[in-house]
Amino acid sequence: MAVATEAEPLYISVTEAARLLGISRTHAYDQAHLGIETAGAEGLPAVRLGRRLLIARAAIEELAPT
């Protein structure tokens, strides 16, 4: 397991996840909220930190096409 550096944080914003996945910011937020509601069973697996929604970089790497 790789340790995250400043260049690669463990969690990224929903906006950054949308950019990496090539989807709209609105769609990414919809999918992140779905992930929260379904405990990650559907949508983007997101965590809430205060008011922020964050997505695990590892989850994005699994979803992103190579």
C-alpha positions in Angstrom: 0.0 0.0 0.0 1.4 3.3 -1.1 1.6 6.2 1.4 0.0 9.4 0.1 2.3 12.4 -0.5 1.3 16.1 -0.8 0.9 15.5 -4.5 -1.4 12.5 -3.9 -3.7 13.0 -0.9 -5.8 10.0 0.4 -9.0 11.9 -0.2 -10.0 14.4 -2.9 -12.8 16.8 -3.3 -15.9 15.8 -5.3 -15.0 18.5 -7.9 -11.5 16.9 -8.4 -13.1 13.5 -8.6 -15.4 14.8 -11.3 -12.5 16.1 -13.3 -10.6 12.9 -13.0 -13.6 10.8 -14.1 -14.6 13.1 -16.9 -18.1 13.8 -15.5 -19.9 17.0 -14.6 -19.5 18.4 -11.1 -23.3 18.2 -10.6 -23.4 14.5 -11.5 -20.4 13.8 -9.2 -22.2 15.5 -6.3 -25.4 13.5 -7.0 -23.3 10.3 -7.1 -21.5 11.2 -3.9 -24.8 11.9 -2.1 -26.0 8.5 -3.3 -22.9 6.9 -2.0 -23.5 8.5 1.4 -27.1 7.3 1.5 -26.3 3.8 0.5 -23.1 3.4 2.5 -21.1 3.1 -0.7 -23.2 0.3 -2.3 -24.2 2.7 -5.1 -22.7 5.9 -6.5 -19.3 7.3 -5.5 -18.1 6.0 -2.1 -17.9 9.3 -0.2 -17.2 10.3 3.3 -18.4 13.5 5.1 -15.9 15.5 7.0 -17.8 18.4 8.6 -19.7 19.9 5.7 -17.3 18.6 3.1 -17.8 15.5 0.9 -14.6 13.7 0.1 -13.9 10.8 -2.2 -11.1 8.3 -1.5 -8.4 8.5 -4.2 -8.2 4.7 -4.3 -11.9 4.5 -5.2 -11.4 6.9 -8.1 -8.5 4.9 -9.4 -10.6 1.8 -9.4 -13.4 3.6 -11.3 -11.3 5.6 -13.8 -10.6 4.0 -17.2 -6.9 3.3 -17.8 
